[in-house]
Amino acid sequence: VQLVESGGGLVQPGGSLRLSCAASGFTFSAYVMSWYRQAPGKERELVARIKSAGGRTNYADSVKGRFTISRDNAKNTVYLQMNSLKPEDTAVYYCNADWFGNDYWGQGTQVTVSS
C-alpha cells in the first residue's frame, strides 16, 4: 500500500496550490479519502474528506470556501485545491485512506505560506 503526496511548496499569502495523492495497493474507489494537516506544535487536524461513493465532501470550518477536495477513481488519485492561502495554513499535509477503520497514511508534503 502506498499513498504518495505531491504539490506542496512555498507560496505567498493569497496564492494557490494543488496537492495530489496517488494511491496504490488497495481498492481506492472503496475508501474514504481525507487530507489532514499538522502545524508545528499542534495536533494533526482534519482538513477535508470525500466519501467513496457519491463524492460527498466535508471541510474544516477554517478552510471552507477556500479549499476543494476531489477524487479521480480512474487515476487512484485524490486532490486538494487550496486557494486564498493564509500563513496559518502552513503545515505538513497528509493524505489518508480509510475503510471502516482500516486506514493508511502518506508521508506528508510541506506547505508554507509566507511573504
Stockholm file with secondary structure:
# STOCKHOLM 1.0

chainA/1-115         VQLVESGGGLVQPGGSLRLSCAASGFTFSAYVMSWYRQAPGKERELVARIKSAGGRTNYADSVKGRFTISRDNAKNTVYLQMNSLKPEDTAVYYCNADWFGNDYWGQGTQVTVSS
#=GR chainA/1-115 SS CEEEEECCEEECTTCCEEEEEEEESSCGGGSEEEEEEECTTSCCEEEEEECSSTTCEEECTTTTTTEEEEEETTTTEEEEEECSCCGGGCEEEEEEEEETTEEEECCCEEEEECC
#=GC SS_cons         CEEEEECCEEECTTCCEEEEEEEESSCGGGSEEEEEEECTTSCCEEEEEECSSTTCEEECTTTTTTEEEEEETTTTEEEEEECSCCGGGCEEEEEEEEETTEEEECCCEEEEECC
//
